[in-house]
Amino acid sequence: MSSQEPHRKRGLRGFFQRLATSQAELEADELQQDLDRHGATPIASCGGRRRFCVTGTLRTVTLRPRGGAPALEAELYDGSDVIDLIWLGRRRIVGIEPGRMVLAEGLVSMQDGRKVMFNPRYELRPANGT
């Protein structure tokens, strides 16, 4: 029976990986539909040094000092890519928290190979995307 047990675990692990992948794909599809509703640009299509409106879910929010001053950083995911939203001089912004839907507008640039938007205008969105 022990020879079958690893196979069963692999099969179960594979099932959960497929289930998680399907859930991630469903989430990405929902976020893509939200882009259309709000007239936002997919993050994957955003190029450097141009203004864009993006929307998605905040994955992480961290306080990371820059040049001795506080900076609140949030990673926004829209189903196509991620962008870092950075508010300089801020330690906290009410409502900016992981899992929150946000619409953000600002100048997109590249920093350390990642898309960033400094001090974006933002709108907190309801969790259901309406």
C-alpha positions as CSV (number, residue, x, y, z in Angstrom):
1,M,0.0,0.0,0.0
2,S,2.9,2.4,0.6
3,S,3.9,2.1,-3.0
4,Q,0.4,3.4,-4.0
5,E,0.4,6.1,-1.4
6,P,3.0,8.4,-3.1
7,H,1.0,8.0,-6.4
8,R,-2.2,8.9,-4.6
9,K,-0.6,12.0,-3.1
10,R,0.7,13.0,-6.5
11,G,-2.7,12.5,-8.0
12,L,-4.3,14.5,-5.1
13,R,-1.6,17.2,-5.4
14,G,-2.2,17.3,-9.1
15,F,-5.9,17.7,-8.5
16,F,-5.4,20.6,-6.2
17,Q,-2.9,22.2,-8.5
18,R,-5.4,21.9,-11.4
19,L,-8.1,23.3,-9.1
20,A,-5.9,26.2,-8.0
21,T,-4.9,26.9,-11.6
22,S,-8.6,26.9,-12.6
23,Q,-9.4,29.3,-9.8
24,A,-6.5,31.6,-10.8
25,E,-7.8,31.5,-14.4
26,L,-11.3,32.3,-13.3
27,E,-10.0,35.3,-11.2
28,A,-7.9,36.5,-14.2
29,D,-11.0,36.3,-16.4
30,E,-13.1,38.3,-13.9
31,L,-10.4,40.9,-13.6
32,Q,-10.2,41.2,-17.4
33,Q,-14.0,41.8,-17.6
34,D,-13.6,44.5,-14.9
35,L,-11.1,46.3,-17.2
36,D,-13.7,46.6,-19.9
37,R,-16.4,47.9,-17.5
38,H,-14.1,50.7,-16.3
39,G,-12.4,51.5,-19.6
40,A,-9.0,50.6,-18.1
41,T,-5.9,49.4,-20.0
42,P,-4.6,45.9,-19.3
43,I,-1.3,46.3,-17.3
44,A,0.4,44.0,-19.8
45,S,-0.3,46.6,-22.5
46,C,1.1,49.6,-20.4
47,G,4.3,51.0,-21.7
48,G,6.8,53.2,-20.0
49,R,6.5,57.0,-19.7
50,R,2.8,57.2,-20.6
51,R,-0.3,57.8,-18.5
52,F,-2.7,54.9,-18.1
53,C,-5.8,53.9,-16.1
54,V,-5.5,50.5,-14.6
55,T,-7.8,48.4,-12.3
56,G,-7.4,45.2,-10.4
57,T,-6.9,43.6,-7.0
58,L,-4.2,44.7,-4.5
59,R,-2.1,41.6,-3.8
60,T,0.4,43.1,-1.3
61,V,0.8,46.4,0.6
62,T,4.1,47.3,2.3
63,L,5.8,50.2,3.9
64,R,9.2,50.6,2.3
65,P,11.2,53.8,3.0
66,R,12.8,55.5,0.0
67,G,15.6,57.9,0.5
68,G,14.8,58.2,4.2
69,A,11.1,59.1,3.6
70,P,8.2,56.7,4.0
71,A,6.7,55.1,0.9
72,L,3.6,52.9,0.8
73,E,3.9,50.3,-2.0
74,A,1.1,48.1,-3.3
75,E,1.2,45.4,-6.0
76,L,-1.9,45.6,-8.3
77,Y,-2.8,42.6,-10.4
78,D,-5.4,42.7,-13.2
79,G,-5.2,39.2,-14.6
80,S,-2.7,40.1,-17.3
81,D,0.3,41.5,-15.3
82,V,1.2,43.4,-12.1
83,I,2.2,47.0,-11.4
84,D,3.6,48.6,-8.3
85,L,1.6,51.6,-7.0
86,I,3.9,53.7,-4.9
87,W,2.7,56.7,-2.7
88,L,5.7,58.7,-1.6
89,G,5.6,60.3,1.9
90,R,2.7,58.0,3.0
91,R,2.8,55.4,5.8
92,R,-0.8,54.3,5.4
93,I,-3.8,55.1,3.2
94,V,-7.2,54.0,4.6
95,G,-8.7,51.3,2.3
96,I,-5.4,50.5,0.6
97,E,-5.1,46.9,1.8
98,P,-4.5,43.4,0.3
99,G,-7.6,42.0,-1.5
100,R,-9.1,45.5,-2.2
101,M,-10.2,46.3,-5.8
102,V,-8.6,49.6,-7.0
103,L,-8.8,51.8,-10.1
104,A,-5.6,53.8,-10.5
105,E,-4.4,56.4,-13.0
106,G,-0.9,57.8,-13.5
107,L,2.3,57.8,-15.3
108,V,3.8,54.3,-15.8
109,S,7.5,53.9,-15.7
110,M,9.9,51.0,-15.3
111,Q,12.1,50.5,-12.2
112,D,14.3,47.4,-11.6
113,G,12.4,45.6,-14.4
114,R,9.0,46.2,-12.9
115,K,6.2,48.6,-14.0
116,V,5.6,51.3,-11.4
117,M,3.2,54.2,-11.0
118,F,4.2,56.9,-8.5
119,N,1.5,58.8,-6.5
120,P,-1.3,57.6,-8.7
121,R,-4.8,59.0,-8.4
122,Y,-6.9,56.1,-7.2
123,E,-10.5,55.0,-6.5
124,L,-11.4,52.2,-4.1
125,R,-13.8,49.8,-5.8
126,P,-16.3,47.5,-4.2
127,A,-15.1,43.9,-3.9
128,N,-17.7,42.6,-6.4
129,G,-16.4,45.0,-9.1
130,T,-19.7,46.9,-9.6
